[in-house]
């Protein structure tokens, strides 16, 4: 098999191998070129993070400032605050989104009625397709002092809360609304993984007397473990993505303390004057952190869950 | 197309053109020639209709139409719609400009939203293919173009050919503020973008029927304002559920374009975010002045009494127009004249009996009555590519169109089929403004003119000349305007009212140039500190004395250095 597929080259002269296999290489070439051209070449643009970039001078002639942009970013009086907010919001979003998606996928998977399953599935991933601009307006309304949520709170005999205007509530609102919007969509992959678990295992366990929760614990969950590990590892690359659009639509100066993240801060810097280089430096900073976390989590996944991509 | 019979109006128009030509030749006036020879269908107006009117074209500038015709490339923000078969290079504007002035416009690139415009300008710079004439260049692109010497210095051509009456004089308003960006070190490096006077100056908008219900009259002082707002709230006159009526509208910006609190700050003579001269003639940042603390203590009290929406500081200005004004839970707000067509129509649609009126802003405890002055020169400039040889033609075009559009006696109302439609003998004005398709002022998307008083001049003309024309002599356009709905009449009145007060009731931000070095580095941080502190004081999250520590932090965090830089610029300019 391996020989026929051309993977074991040693047993065949190289020339003969190439003559026979070149169409395969030719076919992969456009894809490789595409990646080089559109994914790797633009990386050259990160040089602007080390320049005082001006479009008129271009990459070549813009003034080189070394680490000045990073220095500026790290020495901001608010740097700890915006980094902290970014991490807290992003990590909680990632963790709750994963847990929520697994829980929902299990629930949907256990549902018997097909029509019910399908409609629930559709309903919960619809919000994913709404933009934050639209959703922001809706949230502002339903979370307002006389919106439906606060009317409910009042009806239950509690004090109405400023969900978007109070530092106690802002992060909870952001994380909660992001969960509501995204969790349905995240279940799709888990539901796909769940269908791959052989029903015979479930049946065998049922015959052995395992109840529903035992079966979930001993069969379903171990069955989707590779998927969970993979998605968790990949999502770690997003650990500094707290959701720029969402926070920009929902926040206000009064909640800067708990809600201002790196991206929204840099956006405001850009309003004062165009700061291509600073934006470039922030992007690079986030990518580098994300890169190391992905590598680390991949190593951990391999080591403790025996998971490898190849 | 069959033209109607030769009307009396056509005759008068023809004879006046002939007379002017005869006079010009008799007195040896070679300055200009008349617009003879331009096909009638290219000229705006509707002389062929029974109740139509004739548009008079201004004299063609000397040396025009350019022969052979000159093609000029221009960039511009994309307009929304066209008449059948038209596009940006072939619109009523380009056809008449080509016939009358010999200028053919070619589109270099267009954009819809500002980010896209920024990208396309940067692309044009990077590829070295700048258009001859650049519409509304964003400030950051403008500085980049200037720094790299890519712009044509138009100073000399401007002095020579720009129309005194229709460009130079109108642009001299407000101590030359029109040139705040376009002029660099005494040289004109671009042409100013000018919006309408008092466009964002606030008026006090009031529910007349609510005033009657509580038996009060329009407040003239801050104390009366407080009394009226409290009465509105107490009487709970709004359409919302019990206890939802607001006393006064506010939003997440203290000096906002709708539902603003700037007249309240103005009543103490200060304006957050503005730089104004102090007793020594130095510019001082208003947000750290002690008067701000007094205003904050007042606003804090009002918030605690529930006069504002509990979540007002999370709402954008535009949202208050819908959520507060349109939803009829507020009967008092400080908004510009255009509130008559933004917010109020929703209110009236939701409650047909709602009666709105406007009044002057109230005076403070020491009798000061001030508001934020809306600068009609936004952060953008029209630019000419370095080496572009026809700046003179563009300037002449601007002057000619300005005279045509800005002088009401010329009766420019756009073209049939774009700006208006005939329905029998009546006019339907629900077309679109064809001046959005112009290359350069006095058109372009966004409404740039050479004269900030353009709108006000027209309103006055309609209200004084047209309204006094006997009804049987009015044409369909006069009829359509004078018979407009109540809110658009209200808009006109409010507009003139605001313009009349523009020059003296405004607190002008005297820092009108590009951000200083420290502003670029520390500005965001300081702005954040300011917004966070002021709002948290108003809503009671922080004690009033937080203001003092805020001032300290602002000064030591770069504010003192910024003040130094600002004054260096101020005294140097």
Interface residues (C-beta under 8 A of the other chain):
Chain A: X54 X55 X56 X57 X58 X72 X76 X77 X78 X137 X140 X141 X144 X145 X146 X160 X162 X164 X165 X167 X250 X252 X253 X254 X256 X257 X260 X265 X268 X269 X271 X272 X273 X274 X275
Chain B: X118 X122 X125 X126 X140 X141 X144 X145 X147 X148 X150 X240 X241 X244 X252 X309 X310 X311 X313 X314 X315 X319 X323 X514 X515 X519 X520 X521 X523 X524 X525 X527 X528 X531 X532 X534 X535 X536 X539 X541 X557
